[in-house]
C-alpha cells in the first residue's frame, strides 16, 4: 500500500513493528555474544585399556578421540532441536485461516461472521492481530501437546535432551558448561 494511502493506525503499527524488529536484532546479537562466551568442557571418564600380547609384551591403548567428536556433534545437533514442528504449524495455520474462514474476522463489520463478504472493508491492523493470535494459539497448542505426549508416553515421544543425557551416561562422559565465571551446569555421565 502506498504511504499516502496509509491510515493513522497503520502508521503507528508500522512504527511499532520497526521498533520490535530493532529490539529483536539487538536481542539476537546479545544471545550470540552470550553463547560465544560460554565455555563447554567434555570430560571422558573412560580409562585407557591395558593389554598383554601373546609374547608377554605389555601395551596401553588410548581411548579413541572420535568418542569426544561424536558427543560434541550430538550436542551441536541438540541445540538445533525444536519443540514444535514449524511446517506443521504453518499447515494448521493455513487450514484455520483459509479453510475455516478465520481471515474474515479482520473485516470491518458489526458481526463476528466467518462468511465471505467481498465488499466488506479490510483492516490491516485487525488482519495482523488475527494472524498473530492464530499462530500463537496453534504454536501454544502444539507445545502443550508435545509436553503432554512426552510426559505420558515417554517411550514413543522422547525429549531430545533426555536422550543426550542417556548417551552421556552410556559413553561415560561428563559435560561442564560455564555460562558465567562462577556459574555453570554439569551433566554426569
C-alpha angles and dihedrals in degrees: 000000000000116000094243090058095053119114123227092255092054092050091053090046091051090051091051091047091051092051091047090052092050092048091047091052090050090049091052091050090050091051091050090050091049092050094049090054093051116107118213122190125189112204117197111205094182108118120223113262121245119206140172125225122224090257092058093259113144123219141177125221118201124221114265114257089216089079091065091044091051092051092046089051091050089049090053091048089050090058091060096051118118128209093213128038108243096203093052091047090054092048092051089045091054091046091053096043099043104020099044094031097239089147087073090068085080092064115112101239138117099253132062094234126151091203113120113253110183094193099047112110116246123227116217092202094049091046090055091049092051092048093048092046095049094046091047091048094049092046092048091049091050091048093049090044093052090049092050093046091047091049099047099031106031092156094061100030106035122183108244097227091053089057089051092051089050090051090052089051094050093046092046093237131143126200126205118193119189113191092170135022097267101015130077151128131257130204110193115211 
